[in-house]
Amino acid sequence: MQKEITTYRITADHIEVTVKINSGVTAISSYELVLPQLAPATKALLDEVRSQLITEVPVSTAEMVDPKAILALKEKFSKKAVLLIEAKLPNLASEVKTFLVGALLQEMLGLGSIEFLLNDPDLEEIVLTSANEAVRVYHRKYGWLETNIKMASEDQIQNYASIIARRVGRQITTLTPLLDAHLVSGDRANAVLYPVSTKGNTITIRKFARDPWTAVDFITSKTCSAEIYALIWLAMQYEMNILVSGGTASGKTSFLNTILPFIPPNQRIISIEDTRELQLSGNLYWCPLVTRQPNAEGRGEVSMLDLLVNSLRMRPDRIILGEMRKKDQAQVLFEAMHTGHSVYATVHADSISETIKRLVYPPIEVPPNLLSAVNLNIVMFRDRRKGLRRVLQVGEYISSEEAGVSAIKPNILYRWKPEKDEIVQHSESLRLKEDLSRFTGLTQKDIAFELKAKEKILNWMVKQQLRSIEHIGQLLNQYYADPDSVLKMAEKNSKFEA
């Protein structure tokens, strides 16, 4: 027997529906989307209106393939659909009319019922495996869930994949059965057609965070402590280089996004990603760049290396690399560090020791002596049993000589203790504070004062629940203009007026 865990409402194309999360039947809980059932006569009416819309609303090829034109196109279809429905059913209730128009827009210009899933802020992943299986979703609180949505046919899934492809000026066919693209919303979509995907046509959609995590969220959830954020803030203020490591889905990019607001607003930031995941405050001087796949003829590719080399000609103060994977990328990135640019990047590795090995050995293969340019390394960890994400380690790289050969060893400053679920200090800094003192002229006493002041401000932000990325951006903008005024507000626990 099913047991209802929770229920909430979501809205897509002005249609509000109920979501129910249930457990009890199988090991996988269910995600039930409660949609109004349409009578056969209503379906026939919608089919008729759809046919008239196709005939009477002119749509150019440019509008169909331009992602920016989709909102204007929806508006145009919506107005005409209202007129057609009112002509056929003049006494129809306004809420029913809104639902019918929304349903038409979803079928004609969107992905049908999948549009509701795209508008659920709690979902991270949406997977259509084949027409024979229910759509599955990854819920940020309940993990993988099986929905009550099934595709009518393999053709419907292929049609959805084609819609996604057209929006980015690409195509997916039997000859080119793989697609990596973005939806209008910014969500990343990957499609694989049958027979390459042997069960049937498959679409996987990675949701783009509408309301990104911030430092306040991570302090509140105990993912990281205010003390560590204060250290990172000080390091970023004075242009130190930082790497964020971790395993798959450990929260590397999310953590990177939470620390980027600490960059002073008068510095030029260039970010380079395969998929646009980072979201920065409007106060920052930011130029986001994304890679591009080659077209069907194999032309037009813009690689991460292309963007990385090009970014050095854009006078950046800070360079952010979504993920460091290859030798040529690492060489350019470390060269940028050594030529005075502040660099932030993510790396797949489960500890600071593993990060060093991953950087030094193939396929990245950075000479060990270049690693001294990295000032801080933060490692993220995901406890799959408890569903926790935590900062596992914070450390620095120490150069040493072993048998006349240059080597790099980790110095762990902070580590997570799972038995107490807290992050504790492990050892004193041997390099970071000395580097800060040398580059800024701050004494050790000044550094200690700065760290305490920043920790005080962060704890005050948590008390005031200043968690939105824009509010944090405005506060930090004020801090860099007048740090004493922000510190006084924190000490008095005053309310921040955004």
C-alpha positions, 0 to 999 in steps of 0.5 A: 500500500502506498504512503504519501510522503509529501505533496506540493504545487508546481506551475508551468505555462500558467497551469498549476498542478499537484505533485505527490511523492509516495512510498511503499510499493517498491524500493523506488518511491513514486512521483505522481503528477496529478493532471486534469483528465480531458474528455474525448470531446475536449481532446477533439476541440484541442485537435481542431484548435491546433490545426487552425493555429498551424494554419493561421499563425505564421511562423518563420524558420528563424523563429523556430530555431532561435531560442530567444524567439520562443517566448514571443512565439508562445505569446503569439500562439497564446493570444490566437488560441484564446480567440479560437477557443472563445469563438467555439466556447464563449462561456468557458470558465477562465481557469479552464481556458487557461488550462487548455491554452497551456496544454496547447502550448506545451504540445506545440512548442514544448515537451508536453507533460515534461514541461511540468517536470522542468518547472519543478525546482526540486528536480535535478534530473529527468530521464526518458529511457524509452516508451516502454518505461515510466519517466524517472526523475532525481529529486534533490530530497528523495533521490530517484523517483518513478513518475506516472508519466509514460511516452506514447511512442518512440516517435514522440521521444524522437520528436522531443529530441528533434525539437531540442536539436532545432532550438540549437541549430542542430539535428538528431537522426539515424546517421547522427544519433547523439545530441548534446544541447541546451533547452531554452531554460538553460537546462542541459539535454542529452539524447541517444536514438535507437538502436544505439540506445538498445531499449529505445530512444533516450533523453536525459535532462540535467536541470539548471538551478533556478535558485542557486545555492549560496554560502549561507545555504551551505553554512546552514546545512552544515556543508561547510563552516563559516570559519572555512568560508572566511578563509576562502573569502580572504584568499579570493579577495587577495587573488589566490588560486583555488581548486575544488575537487570531489567525486561525481555529484559531490557538489564541486560546481555548486560549491564553486558557485557559492564562493565566487561572490567573494570576488571584488566587483571591480575585477573582470571575470571570465568563466569557461564551461561545457554547460552553463552551470555557474550563476553569478550576481549581477554586481560582478563584472562577468563574461560567461563562455561555453563550448560548442559541439561541431555541426553535422559536417564536423565543423564549427567546434569551439573547445574548452582549450580554444576558449581558455587560450582566447580568454587570456586575450580578454584581459581577465583578472579572474579565470574560472574553468568548469572542469579541468580534464586534459593536459593542454587545458591544464598547461594553459591554466597553470601558465595563466596562474604563473602569469598573474591571473587568479584561477578557479577550477574543479577537478575529479578527485576524492581527496587532496592527495588524489588531486595531486596524483590526478594533476601530476599523472596522465592524462592531465600530467602537470609538472609538479613544480607548477602545482605550487601556484595552487594556494588552496584545495577544497575537497567535496564529499557526498555520503550516498547513504545519508544523502549528505554533501560535505566539505571533506578536506581543505588544504594546501600544497607544500613543495619538497625535494625527494632524492633531488626530485621536486615533489608536492605534498598535501597539508590538510588544514581542515577535515570533516569528522563523520562521527560528529558531522563537523568540520574541524581544524587539522593543522596550521597553515604552512604556506597560505598565510605566509603567501598572503602576508608576503603579497599583501603586507598584512601581518599575521595579526592583521590576517587573524583580525580579517578572518574573525571579521569575515566569519562574524559577517558570514554568521550574521548573514546566516542569522539575517537569512541573506541567502539569495545570490543577488542579496549576497552580491549587494552586501559584498559590493557594499563590503568592498566599498566600505568594509567597516560599515558592514562589520558594524552591521554584523556586530549590531545584528542590524537588518540589511536593506537590499 
